[in-house]
Amino acid sequence: MKIAIIGGGASGIYSAILIKHSHPEYEVVVFDKEEKAERKMYATGNGHCNLLNAVLSPDYFNEPSFVGALLKRHPVSDLVSTLEGFGIELLKNDDLYYPLSYSASSYVSFLENLAKALHIVINLGDSIVDYSLDGKVYSLRYANGKVVSGFDKVVIATGGMSSPKLGSDGSFFKAVERHGYKINPLLPGLVPLKLEGNFRGLDGYRHKARAYLKDEEGKIVHQEDGELLYKDDGLSGIMMFNLESVYARLRNKGRYFIEVDLFPEYGETALRDLLNKDKKLNPSFYLDAYFPKTVQSRFISIYGNDDKLVKALKGERFLIKGTYPFTLSQVSIGGVKVDEVDPSTLESKREPGVYLVGEVLDVDGLCGGYNLSWALLSALAMSEHL
Ligand SMILES: Cc1cc2nc3c(=O)[nH]c(=O)nc-3n(C[C@H](O)[C@H](O)[C@H](O)COP(=O)(O)OP(=O)(O)OC[C@H]3O[C@@H](n4cnc5c(N)ncnc54)[C@H](O)[C@@H]3O)c2cc1C
């Protein structure tokens, strides 16, 4: 059996390793347009590579029932033992799993060496622009017109459009579309949000907070706790990335707001009492206990010093104007619709012998190892059926 894997990112390399582990006799060839495979992996988890999450709930994904069915077959314990079965030791930090080296680059080196040891062929540096079934075998076509043929199966692992400098520029969606696949349009996910509002004096300021994504009626769509990072035109930080992904999935249907609670541990009355008590003790500098001067003066110049200030600290509201672009996004919202593949094997329903894994499918998760978990889970589900 000869298998072509288009895309040598996380899901493509995991697929190749899993197939060769179970079937050393198969010939597996990976094709990646970049000069190096797994370029994106180096950037993951701020260079530490957050591989998995111990709480791999389907609810953290956009397609909970599709991902949930696969997770039932392969819960997180299976994903951990799969990596351990490759010889990868893991480090668990709260719920987040990293390689024991805590280094994305050593993890990539390990996978490269494992691929070599398993005799996986990796062809680098040229884009694949199409594939076709010629009789009983598949052929791949490079951008320069060269054709390679003789593949019994093709695995499409070309990713989404996020951080295109790291390889996944979305170019292969053109081919997939030509083959008739339905695609949900792609949008940047896990990026900062651009908001309407006054951010004077706040750029670069961080504060522990709770933030809500709310619709026009004030209904909570999603809530996150964590560290907020103010920018001069919006909000960033992991909590905001997650809120952005949920917002992007709504696809501009209506007006949405971000509401920020800088004192989630206090109710409004309790916060008013606390600040009044502090004000009595130290009238001119009581807010120094909570905020730097620039932040205080920004809040006071907009909201005054009393009731309105308490309300703003408990729930300042910003209209969402848009998101930061793909160049900064960690994941793509959208991709090939999941009902194009068999939910158990990820084999295409249109083209027998063609499989889709990883981010090329319309599956995305929140921050915290969910997306690399999906890369591994999808590769595992596909590979055990080959
Ligand atoms: C900065 C950053 C940090 C991240 N941190 C984390 C994290 O800590 N934890 C986590 O779970 N997720 C993280 N992610 C998300 C995660 O990296 C991706 O979800 C994951 O890499 C997707 O795997 P994939 O194989 O589907 O796609 P990719 O890893 O994007 O790989 C696709 C590959 O296909 C190749 N390719 C594309 N088109 C063609 C073509 N036409 N011909 C040949 N080759 C082609 C590309 O060069 C690329 O190598 C992060 C992402 C970014 C950008």
Ligand as a Chemical Component Dictionary entry (heavy atoms), coordinates in Angstrom:
data_LIG
# 
_chem_comp.id                   LIG 
_chem_comp.type                 NON-POLYMER 
_chem_comp.pdbx_formal_charge   0 
_chem_comp.three_letter_code    LIG 
# 
loop_
_chem_comp_atom.comp_id 
_chem_comp_atom.atom_id 
_chem_comp_atom.alt_atom_id 
_chem_comp_atom.type_symbol 
_chem_comp_atom.charge 
_chem_comp_atom.model_Cartn_x 
_chem_comp_atom.model_Cartn_y 
_chem_comp_atom.model_Cartn_z 
_chem_comp_atom.pdbx_ordinal 
LIG C1  C1  C 0 1.354  30.897 17.026 1  
LIG C2  C2  C 0 0.537  29.641 17.194 2  
LIG C3  C3  C 0 0.537  28.995 18.421 3  
LIG C4  C4  C 0 -0.251 27.841 18.595 4  
LIG N1  N1  N 0 -0.186 27.182 19.799 5  
LIG C5  C5  C 0 -0.907 26.056 19.985 6  
LIG C6  C6  C 0 -0.791 25.304 21.192 7  
LIG O1  O1  O 0 0.052  25.588 22.066 8  
LIG N2  N2  N 0 -1.615 24.220 21.342 9  
LIG C7  C7  C 0 -2.495 23.845 20.377 10 
LIG O2  O2  O 0 -3.229 22.874 20.587 11 
LIG N3  N3  N 0 -2.586 24.496 19.192 12 
LIG C8  C8  C 0 -1.792 25.572 18.969 13 
LIG N4  N4  N 0 -1.858 26.217 17.748 14 
LIG C9  C9  C 0 -2.733 25.672 16.683 15 
LIG C10 C10 C 0 -2.064 24.441 16.017 16 
LIG O3  O3  O 0 -0.720 24.724 15.728 17 
LIG C11 C11 C 0 -2.804 24.057 14.739 18 
LIG O4  O4  O 0 -4.161 23.844 15.023 19 
LIG C12 C12 C 0 -2.212 22.793 14.114 20 
LIG O5  O5  O 0 -0.879 23.010 13.743 21 
LIG C13 C13 C 0 -3.030 22.356 12.900 22 
LIG O6  O6  O 0 -2.425 21.224 12.348 23 
LIG P1  P1  P 0 -2.631 20.862 10.795 24 
LIG O7  O7  O 0 -1.708 19.753 10.502 25 
LIG O8  O8  O 0 -4.061 20.702 10.520 26 
LIG O9  O9  O 0 -2.169 22.179 10.015 27 
LIG P2  P2  P 0 -0.741 22.862 9.963  28 
LIG O10 O10 O 0 0.046  22.552 11.181 29 
LIG O11 O11 O 0 -1.000 24.283 9.632  30 
LIG O12 O12 O 0 -0.008 22.138 8.770  31 
LIG C14 C14 C 0 -0.436 22.229 7.430  32 
LIG C15 C15 C 0 0.773  21.936 6.564  33 
LIG O13 O13 O 0 0.342  21.798 5.213  34 
LIG C16 C16 C 0 1.287  22.421 4.362  35 
LIG N5  N5  N 0 0.602  22.792 3.134  36 
LIG C17 C17 C 0 -0.454 23.651 3.007  37 
LIG N6  N6  N 0 -0.832 23.714 1.722  38 
LIG C18 C18 C 0 -0.018 22.885 1.022  39 
LIG C19 C19 C 0 0.076  22.526 -0.347 40 
LIG N7  N7  N 0 -0.746 23.037 -1.272 41 
LIG N8  N8  N 0 1.047  21.623 -0.721 42 
LIG C20 C20 C 0 1.892  21.106 0.196  43 
LIG N9  N9  N 0 1.835  21.413 1.504  44 
LIG C21 C21 C 0 0.902  22.293 1.915  45 
LIG C22 C22 C 0 1.781  23.614 5.172  46 
LIG O14 O14 O 0 3.061  24.040 4.735  47 
LIG C23 C23 C 0 1.794  23.064 6.589  48 
LIG O15 O15 O 0 3.051  22.531 6.949  49 
LIG C24 C24 C 0 -1.064 27.353 17.539 50 
LIG C25 C25 C 0 -1.035 28.005 16.296 51 
LIG C26 C26 C 0 -0.237 29.138 16.112 52 
LIG C27 C27 C 0 -0.204 29.804 14.767 53 
# 
loop_
_chem_comp_bond.comp_id 
_chem_comp_bond.atom_id_1 
_chem_comp_bond.atom_id_2 
_chem_comp_bond.value_order 
_chem_comp_bond.pdbx_ordinal 
LIG C1  C2  SING 1  
LIG C2  C3  SING 2  
LIG C2  C26 DOUB 3  
LIG C3  C4  DOUB 4  
LIG C4  N1  SING 5  
LIG C4  C24 SING 6  
LIG N1  C5  DOUB 7  
LIG C5  C6  SING 8  
LIG C5  C8  SING 9  
LIG C6  O1  DOUB 10 
LIG C6  N2  SING 11 
LIG N2  C7  SING 12 
LIG C7  O2  DOUB 13 
LIG C7  N3  SING 14 
LIG N3  C8  DOUB 15 
LIG C8  N4  SING 16 
LIG N4  C9  SING 17 
LIG N4  C24 SING 18 
LIG C9  C10 SING 19 
LIG C10 O3  SING 20 
LIG C10 C11 SING 21 
LIG C11 O4  SING 22 
LIG C11 C12 SING 23 
LIG C12 O5  SING 24 
LIG C12 C13 SING 25 
LIG C13 O6  SING 26 
LIG O6  P1  SING 27 
LIG P1  O7  DOUB 28 
LIG P1  O8  SING 29 
LIG P1  O9  SING 30 
LIG O9  P2  SING 31 
LIG P2  O10 DOUB 32 
LIG P2  O11 SING 33 
LIG P2  O12 SING 34 
LIG O12 C14 SING 35 
LIG C14 C15 SING 36 
LIG C15 O13 SING 37 
LIG C15 C23 SING 38 
LIG O13 C16 SING 39 
LIG C16 N5  SING 40 
LIG C16 C22 SING 41 
LIG N5  C17 SING 42 
LIG N5  C21 SING 43 
LIG C17 N6  DOUB 44 
LIG N6  C18 SING 45 
LIG C18 C19 SING 46 
LIG C18 C21 DOUB 47 
LIG C19 N7  SING 48 
LIG C19 N8  DOUB 49 
LIG N8  C20 SING 50 
LIG C20 N9  DOUB 51 
LIG N9  C21 SING 52 
LIG C22 O14 SING 53 
LIG C22 C23 SING 54 
LIG C23 O15 SING 55 
LIG C24 C25 DOUB 56 
LIG C25 C26 SING 57 
LIG C26 C27 SING 58 
# 
